[in-house]
Amino acid sequence: MRALILIDHGSRRAEANDQLEAIAALVRERGGVYVQIAHMELAAPSLDDALAECVSAGATDVIVVPYFLAPGRHVREDIPHLAAEAASRHPSAQVRVAPPLGVHALLADLVLARADEAR
């Protein structure tokens, strides 16, 4: 089974962390993939906990998707390191890290949609 783990930085503010769960719910609605969330720090669940949930659900192919726009230090170093550590505890799963959201035509559409919402 294929699974995705959406990971962000994490916040002390619950409403900020809730947004990651909201986007995960939208991805789940599309179907075809098991989805969990994780926060790098400041909030639960951790990447290790999220990977354990995926493996418990039967996932053997897990893709960690950084919920970041740019390939900064967290995306290039911290998340791959956390993913490798977590994967070492779950050898039955292949764990890969996707690129960040980055530059994409759909993000341009979102920028225009948000600009239309300005008051």
ZIPESUL-V803901 format. One record per residue. SS is DSSP state (H for helix, E for strand, L for the rest). OMEGA is omega in degrees with one decimal (NA if undefined). Layout:
ss = {SS,SS}
omega = {OMEGA,OMEGA}
This chain:
ss = {L,E,E,E,E,E,E,E,L,L,L,L,L,H,H,H,H,H,H,H,H,H,H,H,H,H,H,H,H,H,L,L,L,E,E,E,E,E,E,L,L,L,L,L,L,L,H,H,H,H,H,H,H,H,H,H,L,L,L,L,E,E,E,E,E,E,L,L,L,L,L,L,H,H,H,H,H,H,H,H,H,H,H,H,H,H,H,H,L,L,L,L,L,E,E,E,E,L,L,L,L,L,L,L,H,H,H,H,H,H,H,H,H,H,H,H,L,L,L}
omega = {177.9,178.2,173.5,170.8,174.5,-178.0,174.1,-178.8,-173.5,-176.2,172.0,-179.0,-177.8,-178.1,175.2,178.5,-179.9,-179.9,177.8,176.7,179.2,178.7,176.1,178.1,178.1,177.7,178.3,-179.8,178.9,175.8,173.5,-179.0,176.1,-174.6,173.2,174.9,175.6,175.2,-179.9,-179.2,174.3,-179.0,175.6,3.0,174.6,176.6,178.3,178.8,-179.8,178.3,177.3,177.2,179.7,-179.6,178.0,179.0,177.2,-179.2,174.7,178.6,-175.0,178.7,177.4,-176.1,178.0,177.9,-179.1,178.4,-172.2,179.2,177.5,-175.2,179.8,-177.8,-175.3,-173.6,-170.6,-177.6,175.7,178.3,178.1,-180.0,179.5,177.4,-179.4,-179.0,-179.2,178.4,-178.2,-174.7,179.3,-178.3,170.1,-177.2,178.7,178.0,178.5,173.1,176.7,-179.3,170.9,-179.8,-178.4,-179.5,179.1,175.9,175.5,176.6,179.8,177.0,179.5,178.2,178.9,178.3,177.5,-179.8,-178.7,-179.9,NA}
